[in-house]
Amino acid sequence: MTVNHGGSLSKQYFISYIKLVQNSRNSSIETAKQITMDLFFRMDKSRYGQETYKSFLAAYHELKKES
């Protein structure tokens, strides 16, 4: 997925991203979260700004409730 460095990414973006990771690697939601932190954020929560990281966490919590 292409990332625009000019703005915050939405919760919906991360729902799609985490689901893609989860489906492509046949992993749990917790594992998909860690993979996203490793690959997308490169273990730096502030890499794309605070709002983007908050959207990521909101997406993770929503997906965790669903599973």
Secondary structure as UniProt FT lines:
FT   TURN            5..6
FT   HELIX           11..25
FT   HELIX           29..39
FT   TURN            42..43
FT   TURN            45..48
FT   HELIX           50..66
//
